[in-house]
Amino acid sequence: MRYALLAAALVALAVPAAALAHATLKAESPGFQQELQSGPKLVRLQFDQLVQLPSIEVIDTHGVNHAAKAVASGREVTARVGRLPAGPYTIRWHVLSSDGHVVSGVWTFGVRVKAPPPTEAYGASGPTRSEDLVRWLYFVGLALLIGTLGFRLVVLRGIEVPPALERRLLLLAGIGVVGVLEVGILAFLLRCEDVLQLPFGKFLYGDLSPISQGTRYGKAFVATTLGFALVAAFVYLAWLLERTAVLVPALVVALAFAGGQSLSGHDAVDPGSSWKSELADWVHLGAVSLWIGGLVALAAAWRLAPALRTPLFARFSRLATVLVALAVAAGTYLGIVRLPAAADLWRTGYGHVLLVKIALVVVVLSWGAVHRFLVQPARAGVRVGRSVAGESAVAVAVLLVAAVLTDSKPPPQPVSSSSSRAAYAGAVGSSSWRK
């Protein structure tokens, strides 16, 4: 049965997918995120097939359209543009392709200023509550994947694992990696839908290349998706071949790509960010994932392998102590980098969310300390297992707050008088741009 599934998977990969028939943008002027010294007189789009009923808008930070009516000529669409003052601009376009589908897209450029990424195009509202929920599910999947793999390879190392527990851990890891892939794709599509500002039916034919290829967020998404697809293959092979050793590269690759969020988040682009903040964010996320996912795996092992409770509890406690120390150290450093002053903790929205996260972490740590120093696992039996499950639930709540925190904007860094002009120029439209 296992090898029949492998053969089916190989056949599915070998069968080519049907090509999409709608029009594809092949060239554009001005280019994606291009910085121009003077405004363009003409916007030009070239497609791979005939298009009709074109629409082009060149929108400034106040929502004013500077483009004349678009004209289609075969595979090319053009629109004249009036005089553009210095500033960032958004181009939104729509065409009807030969197959009857309306194809749309968006990109940005700047006139004597750096162009913002398409994710900050005029009209995009920024992260929504739906995106916060989806990012939370992503973090849960990541913790389930990395924590389960770490528990199996580190905590259970050298121990004969009961078959029922082995299957359960592989199932948890499989659910985690599928969740990371599927939820990660959903998160990317939600962000693109917000940028394109289209109903779902038209969004299906939107041009996402300016986001997937022209932004750090898009490139990080593509890289992490490919990375976790490889992890999924390793987990599948471990189940198929019944070889635990295959989980080693799965854990290594999963930890490596766990930092994909750091490549496009606040730790990479906000003032004060550096390779140190990116590294700290990767350490923080990796340690938290190993810790919280490991708690879930421990709760599963508590019920399925009662004879192993005492050694597993002791081993995981030692591992958790190291992971918590790493997470707290990295989190403290990131808090110092992101918050210019301690008062920002209670004066800013970002600080409020961070305080909630800190409070929940304190609860989880206190709960774990009770287990570690006051409870004797060998005597407490099932009650400790239920308590560990409760600790895991609170830890998962920490991930929800972390998801909100990831999409929250840290307070601005103080600007010196010598750089105030440059900061002002870089902040053009920061409040009126994304409306």
Secondary structure as the mmCIF struct_conf table of DSSP 4:
data_model
#
loop_
_struct_conf.conf_type_id
_struct_conf.id
_struct_conf.beg_label_comp_id
_struct_conf.beg_label_asym_id
_struct_conf.beg_label_seq_id
_struct_conf.end_label_comp_id
_struct_conf.end_label_asym_id
_struct_conf.end_label_seq_id
HELX_RH_AL_P HELX_RH_AL_P1 ARG A 2 ALA A 14
BEND BEND1 VAL A 15 VAL A 15
HELX_LH_PP_P HELX_LH_PP_P1 PRO A 16 LEU A 20
BEND BEND2 HIS A 22 HIS A 22
STRN STRN1 LEU A 25 SER A 29
BEND BEND3 PRO A 30 PRO A 30
HELX_LH_PP_P HELX_LH_PP_P2 GLY A 31 GLY A 31
TURN_TY1_P TURN_TY1_P1 PHE A 32 GLN A 33
STRN STRN2 GLU A 35 LEU A 36
BEND BEND4 GLN A 37 SER A 38
BEND BEND5 LYS A 41 LYS A 41
STRN STRN3 LEU A 42 PHE A 47
BEND BEND6 ASP A 48 GLN A 49
STRN STRN4 VAL A 51 ILE A 59
TURN_TY1_P TURN_TY1_P2 THR A 61 HIS A 62
BEND BEND7 GLY A 63 GLY A 63
STRN STRN5 ASN A 65 ASN A 65
STRN STRN6 ALA A 67 ALA A 67
STRN STRN7 VAL A 71 SER A 73
TURN_TY1_P TURN_TY1_P3 GLY A 74 ARG A 75
STRN STRN8 GLU A 76 ARG A 80
STRN STRN9 VAL A 81 VAL A 81
BEND BEND8 ALA A 86 ALA A 86
STRN STRN10 GLY A 87 SER A 97
TURN_TY1_P TURN_TY1_P4 SER A 98 ASP A 99
BEND BEND9 GLY A 100 GLY A 100
STRN STRN11 VAL A 102 VAL A 111
BEND BEND10 ARG A 112 VAL A 113
HELX_LH_PP_P HELX_LH_PP_P3 LYS A 114 PRO A 117
HELX_RH_3T_P HELX_RH_3T_P1 PRO A 118 GLU A 120
TURN_TY1_P TURN_TY1_P5 TYR A 122 GLY A 123
BEND BEND11 PRO A 127 PRO A 127
HELX_RH_AL_P HELX_RH_AL_P2 ARG A 129 GLY A 150
HELX_RH_PI_P HELX_RH_PI_P1 PHE A 151 VAL A 155
TURN_TY1_P TURN_TY1_P6 LEU A 156 GLY A 158
BEND BEND12 ILE A 159 ILE A 159
HELX_RH_AL_P HELX_RH_AL_P3 PRO A 163 LEU A 196
TURN_TY1_P TURN_TY1_P7 GLN A 197 GLN A 197
HELX_RH_AL_P HELX_RH_AL_P4 PHE A 200 PHE A 203
TURN_TY1_P TURN_TY1_P8 LEU A 204 TYR A 205
STRN STRN12 GLY A 206 ASP A 207
HELX_RH_AL_P HELX_RH_AL_P5 SER A 209 SER A 212
TURN_TY1_P TURN_TY1_P9 GLN A 213 GLY A 214
BEND BEND13 THR A 215 THR A 215
HELX_RH_AL_P HELX_RH_AL_P6 ARG A 216 LEU A 241
TURN_TY1_P TURN_TY1_P10 GLU A 242 GLU A 242
HELX_RH_3T_P HELX_RH_3T_P2 THR A 244 VAL A 246
HELX_RH_AL_P HELX_RH_AL_P7 LEU A 247 PHE A 257
HELX_RH_3T_P HELX_RH_3T_P3 ALA A 258 LEU A 263
TURN_TY1_P TURN_TY1_P11 SER A 264 SER A 264
BEND BEND14 GLY A 265 GLY A 265
HELX_RH_AL_P HELX_RH_AL_P8 HIS A 266 VAL A 269
BEND BEND15 ASP A 270 ASP A 270
TURN_TY1_P TURN_TY1_P12 PRO A 271 GLY A 272
HELX_RH_AL_P HELX_RH_AL_P9 TRP A 275 LEU A 304
HELX_RH_3T_P HELX_RH_3T_P4 PRO A 306 LEU A 308
HELX_RH_AL_P HELX_RH_AL_P10 ARG A 309 ARG A 338
BEND BEND16 PRO A 340 ALA A 341
TURN_TY1_P TURN_TY1_P13 ALA A 342 ALA A 343
HELX_RH_AL_P HELX_RH_AL_P11 ASP A 344 ARG A 347
BEND BEND17 THR A 348 THR A 348
HELX_RH_AL_P HELX_RH_AL_P12 GLY A 349 ALA A 369
HELX_RH_PI_P HELX_RH_PI_P2 VAL A 370 LEU A 374
HELX_RH_AL_P HELX_RH_AL_P13 PRO A 377 ALA A 380
TURN_TY1_P TURN_TY1_P14 GLY A 381 GLY A 381
HELX_RH_AL_P HELX_RH_AL_P14 VAL A 382 THR A 406
TURN_TY1_P TURN_TY1_P15 ASP A 407 ASP A 407
BEND BEND18 SER A 408 SER A 408
HELX_LH_PP_P HELX_LH_PP_P4 LYS A 409 PRO A 414
HELX_RH_3T_P HELX_RH_3T_P5 SER A 417 SER A 419
HELX_RH_AL_P HELX_RH_AL_P15 SER A 420 GLY A 426
TURN_TY1_P TURN_TY1_P16 ALA A 427 SER A 432
BEND BEND19 TRP A 433 TRP A 433
#
